[in-house]
Amino acid sequence: MEKVIIVGSGCAGLTAAIYAARANLSPLVLEGRQPGGQLSTTTLVENFPGFPDGIDGPQLIMNMHAQAEKFGARFSYAEVEAFEPNGDTVRIKADDEWLETRALIVASGASARYLGLENEEKLIGHGLTSCATCDGAFYRNVPVCVVGGGDSAAEEALFLTRFASKVYLIHRRDKLRASKIMADRVLAHEKIEPIWNTVITQYIPDEKGEMSAVKLRNVNTHEERLLDVACVFVAIGHDPNTKAFAGKLETDPDGYLLAKHLVESKHPGVFIAGDVADRVYKQAITAAGSGCAAAIEAERYLSSLELK
Ligand SMILES: Cc1cc2nc3c(=O)[nH]c(=O)nc-3n(C[C@H](O)[C@H](O)[C@H](O)COP(=O)(O)OP(=O)(O)OC[C@H]3O[C@@H](n4cnc5c(N)ncnc54)[C@H](O)[C@@H]3O)c2cc1C
């Protein structure tokens, strides 16, 4: 019987691990298929407090990992496949083995949707990203493009006008799905140029492996052309990693976990943290903050069980 199991080793899971380990709970962290989470796929992180010169995403994650391990957190690469609340405990199946725990922190994150084109994985962090708040400031006075037509795409395009010389908004339809007010703001902005009925069919990196252009195809005329851009911001949504918890933990229609109160799920002893429950901010620091809160609540819950 474990005291605390943490699902995920992104910023939320690792921060929860630091707090739970320092509370002497010897948490077991199940890292899943992407140890270190989304930050392990990026390069420079300039907005995590405490690093005035920025820090490499993978280095930040390794630091958090070492900090949690130093206080007694244990790690396994197991992937959670199933979850069952079981009275005062929780059972989870990970890599074919059932584990039982008094408290569970679900910090399994969310995966940004990309376009599924060649070289995609190699280009993430090198001119291909899903986060304008994170990476917009790296692209000053150069042309960039945003892919998508919803509110997030509109928001990202508007945000990027603060830095980029030009923001192309590439959408496969002939009008935006974004709310009218956002769509009006986007279309009125002098730096934003919508490119309608169009999809990207190829990323074109330069000799250093950084994005330099994209190939576009008009979905009606099938006409193709090249567009020079230093970065592609893909804003076509995220998929929260909640498959293992489907039907057992409450989610919104898009699969994001819903809390009963802050980081508490409706199941006693099950806490949620990070992007898996956050459709709004999706930042390393907000994920870390909720990981801290989840670990503190888990510790209080375990103390209340002991009092009982
Ligand atoms: C390219 C890129 C650049 C970014 N840059 C920045 C930036 O500069 N600044 C910033 O603040 N934010 C940035 N972000 C956003 C930031 O990375 C996320 O907000 C943050 O990583 C969320 O942390 P998390 O712990 O909630 O989830 P994640 O980082 O998504 O981690 C999820 C973890 O859960 C594990 N997992 C998933 N399913 C299972 C399962 N079934 N069983 C076991 N484990 C599982 C995964 O393996 C992973 O370890 C960036 C994101 C991307 C993609």
The ligand as an SDF file (V2000), in Angstrom:
LIG
                    3D

 53 58  0  0  0  0  0  0  0  0999 V2000
    6.8300   23.4120  -26.9710 C   0  0  0  0  0  0  0  0  0  0  0  0
    6.3120   23.9290  -25.6430 C   0  0  0  0  0  0  0  0  0  0  0  0
    6.9230   25.0270  -25.0560 C   0  0  0  0  0  0  0  0  0  0  0  0
    6.4690   25.4870  -23.8330 C   0  0  0  0  0  0  0  0  0  0  0  0
    7.1150   26.5590  -23.2740 N   0  0  0  0  0  0  0  0  0  0  0  0
    6.6950   27.0160  -22.0800 C   0  0  0  0  0  0  0  0  0  0  0  0
    7.3460   28.1400  -21.4800 C   0  0  0  0  0  0  0  0  0  0  0  0
    8.2930   28.7200  -22.0320 O   0  0  0  0  0  0  0  0  0  0  0  0
    6.8650   28.5730  -20.2770 N   0  0  0  0  0  0  0  0  0  0  0  0
    5.7930   27.9770  -19.6600 C   0  0  0  0  0  0  0  0  0  0  0  0
    5.4130   28.4230  -18.5610 O   0  0  0  0  0  0  0  0  0  0  0  0
    5.1580   26.9350  -20.2180 N   0  0  0  0  0  0  0  0  0  0  0  0
    5.5790   26.4530  -21.3980 C   0  0  0  0  0  0  0  0  0  0  0  0
    4.9170   25.3980  -21.9860 N   0  0  0  0  0  0  0  0  0  0  0  0
    3.7480   24.8410  -21.3020 C   0  0  0  0  0  0  0  0  0  0  0  0
    4.2080   23.9130  -20.1660 C   0  0  0  0  0  0  0  0  0  0  0  0
    5.1400   22.9930  -20.6930 O   0  0  0  0  0  0  0  0  0  0  0  0
    3.0100   23.1680  -19.5710 C   0  0  0  0  0  0  0  0  0  0  0  0
    2.0690   24.1100  -19.0890 O   0  0  0  0  0  0  0  0  0  0  0  0
    3.4540   22.2900  -18.4160 C   0  0  0  0  0  0  0  0  0  0  0  0
    4.4240   21.3660  -18.8620 O   0  0  0  0  0  0  0  0  0  0  0  0
    2.2780   21.5130  -17.8240 C   0  0  0  0  0  0  0  0  0  0  0  0
    2.7840   20.6620  -16.8490 O   0  0  0  0  0  0  0  0  0  0  0  0
    1.9640   19.3700  -16.3750 P   0  0  0  0  0  0  0  0  0  0  0  0
    2.8130   18.7400  -15.3210 O   0  0  0  0  0  0  0  0  0  0  0  0
    0.5850   19.7370  -16.0150 O   0  0  0  0  0  0  0  0  0  0  0  0
    1.8340   18.4210  -17.6370 O   0  0  0  0  0  0  0  0  0  0  0  0
    2.8650   17.8660  -18.7080 P   0  0  0  0  0  0  0  0  0  0  0  0
    4.0940   18.6800  -18.8020 O   0  0  0  0  0  0  0  0  0  0  0  0
    2.0330   17.6630  -19.9230 O   0  0  0  0  0  0  0  0  0  0  0  0
    3.2930   16.4280  -18.1230 O   0  0  0  0  0  0  0  0  0  0  0  0
    2.3950   15.3560  -18.1020 C   0  0  0  0  0  0  0  0  0  0  0  0
    3.0820   14.1350  -17.5400 C   0  0  0  0  0  0  0  0  0  0  0  0
    2.0980   13.1160  -17.3500 O   0  0  0  0  0  0  0  0  0  0  0  0
    2.5890   11.8810  -17.8730 C   0  0  0  0  0  0  0  0  0  0  0  0
    1.4500   11.0470  -18.2340 N   0  0  0  0  0  0  0  0  0  0  0  0
    0.4500   11.2860  -19.1300 C   0  0  0  0  0  0  0  0  0  0  0  0
   -0.4210   10.2560  -19.1540 N   0  0  0  0  0  0  0  0  0  0  0  0
    0.0550    9.3330  -18.2600 C   0  0  0  0  0  0  0  0  0  0  0  0
   -0.3880    8.0530  -17.8360 C   0  0  0  0  0  0  0  0  0  0  0  0
   -1.5030    7.4940  -18.3240 N   0  0  0  0  0  0  0  0  0  0  0  0
    0.3530    7.3970  -16.9020 N   0  0  0  0  0  0  0  0  0  0  0  0
    1.4860    7.9370  -16.3800 C   0  0  0  0  0  0  0  0  0  0  0  0
    1.9320    9.1780  -16.7350 N   0  0  0  0  0  0  0  0  0  0  0  0
    1.2380    9.8490  -17.6710 C   0  0  0  0  0  0  0  0  0  0  0  0
    3.4680   12.3000  -19.0470 C   0  0  0  0  0  0  0  0  0  0  0  0
    4.3650   11.2350  -19.3830 O   0  0  0  0  0  0  0  0  0  0  0  0
    4.1510   13.5200  -18.4340 C   0  0  0  0  0  0  0  0  0  0  0  0
    5.2420   13.1090  -17.6370 O   0  0  0  0  0  0  0  0  0  0  0  0
    5.3490   24.8810  -23.1940 C   0  0  0  0  0  0  0  0  0  0  0  0
    4.7330   23.7880  -23.7740 C   0  0  0  0  0  0  0  0  0  0  0  0
    5.2030   23.2960  -24.9900 C   0  0  0  0  0  0  0  0  0  0  0  0
    4.5220   22.1150  -25.6160 C   0  0  0  0  0  0  0  0  0  0  0  0
  1  2  1  0
  2  3  1  0
  2 52  2  0
  3  4  2  0
  4  5  1  0
  4 50  1  0
  5  6  2  0
  6  7  1  0
  6 13  1  0
  7  8  2  0
  7  9  1  0
  9 10  1  0
 10 11  2  0
 10 12  1  0
 12 13  2  0
 13 14  1  0
 14 15  1  0
 14 50  1  0
 15 16  1  0
 16 17  1  0
 16 18  1  0
 18 19  1  0
 18 20  1  0
 20 21  1  0
 20 22  1  0
 22 23  1  0
 23 24  1  0
 24 25  2  0
 24 26  1  0
 24 27  1  0
 27 28  1  0
 28 29  2  0
 28 30  1  0
 28 31  1  0
 31 32  1  0
 32 33  1  0
 33 34  1  0
 33 48  1  0
 34 35  1  0
 35 36  1  0
 35 46  1  0
 36 37  1  0
 36 45  1  0
 37 38  2  0
 38 39  1  0
 39 40  1  0
 39 45  2  0
 40 41  1  0
 40 42  2  0
 42 43  1  0
 43 44  2  0
 44 45  1  0
 46 47  1  0
 46 48  1  0
 48 49  1  0
 50 51  2  0
 51 52  1  0
 52 53  1  0
M  END
$$$$
